[in-house]
Amino acid sequence: PEQRPPTQHQRPPTQYQYPQGFDQRPPHFPTNPPPPMNVGYPYIPPQPKKDNSNLVIYGVIGVVVLLAIIVFFMVLAGSN
């Protein structure tokens, strides 16, 4: 008779890798906050986009200022 791979019934039962209550939260875990009242499909994220763009702008300005200061001091040191 031809050899077939063992079917699910012939295989030994697979060992579960997870502990018994692995999908439950530990007792000290904070509960989910209640959903906001105005839940709708056109979902608006909690923080407006403006804040994020401001952060990006400030970050870019900060890097540019940092580079300008470094260049300024290098020019000062080079001129002496």
C-alpha positions as CSV (number, residue, x, y, z in Angstrom):
1,P,0.0,0.0,0.0
2,E,1.2,3.5,-0.8
3,Q,2.5,5.7,2.1
4,R,0.3,8.6,2.9
5,P,1.1,11.4,5.4
6,P,-0.7,10.8,8.6
7,T,-4.1,12.4,8.9
8,Q,-5.2,14.6,11.8
9,H,-6.7,11.6,13.6
10,Q,-3.5,9.6,13.5
11,R,-1.2,12.4,14.7
12,P,-0.5,12.8,18.4
13,P,-2.3,15.7,19.9
14,T,-0.4,18.9,19.6
15,Q,0.9,20.5,22.8
16,Y,-0.5,23.9,23.5
17,Q,2.3,26.4,23.8
18,Y,0.3,28.9,25.8
19,P,-0.6,28.9,29.5
20,Q,-4.2,28.3,30.4
21,G,-5.4,31.9,30.6
22,F,-3.0,33.5,28.2
23,D,-5.7,35.4,26.3
24,Q,-7.1,37.0,29.5
25,R,-5.8,40.2,31.0
26,P,-4.0,40.1,34.3
27,P,-6.1,41.4,37.2
28,H,-4.1,44.6,37.6
29,F,-4.5,45.5,33.9
30,P,-6.4,48.7,33.4
31,T,-9.8,48.3,31.7
32,N,-10.5,49.7,28.3
33,P,-11.7,53.3,28.4
34,P,-15.3,53.8,27.2
35,P,-15.6,54.6,23.5
36,P,-16.2,58.3,22.7
37,M,-19.8,59.3,22.2
38,N,-19.4,60.5,18.6
39,V,-18.2,57.2,17.2
40,G,-18.7,57.2,13.4
41,Y,-17.1,55.7,10.4
42,P,-15.4,58.9,9.2
43,Y,-13.1,58.4,12.2
44,I,-11.3,61.5,13.4
45,P,-8.1,60.7,15.3
46,P,-8.0,62.1,18.9
47,Q,-5.3,64.6,18.2
48,P,-5.8,67.1,15.3
49,K,-3.3,66.9,12.4
50,K,-2.1,70.5,13.2
51,D,-0.2,69.5,16.3
52,N,1.7,66.8,14.4
53,S,2.7,69.2,11.6
54,N,3.8,71.8,14.2
55,L,6.0,69.2,15.8
56,V,7.6,68.4,12.5
57,I,8.2,72.0,11.7
58,Y,9.7,72.7,15.1
59,G,11.9,69.6,14.7
60,V,13.1,70.8,11.3
61,I,13.8,74.3,12.6
62,G,15.6,72.8,15.6
63,V,17.9,70.8,13.4
64,V,18.6,73.7,11.1
65,V,19.4,76.0,14.0
66,L,21.6,73.4,15.5
67,L,23.5,73.0,12.2
68,A,23.7,76.8,11.9
69,I,25.2,77.1,15.4
70,I,27.8,74.4,14.7
71,V,28.8,76.1,11.4
72,F,28.9,79.5,13.2
73,F,31.3,78.2,15.8
74,M,33.4,76.3,13.2
75,V,33.7,79.6,11.3
76,L,34.6,81.4,14.5
77,A,37.3,78.8,15.3
78,G,38.6,78.8,11.8
79,S,38.9,82.6,11.6
80,N,41.2,82.8,14.6
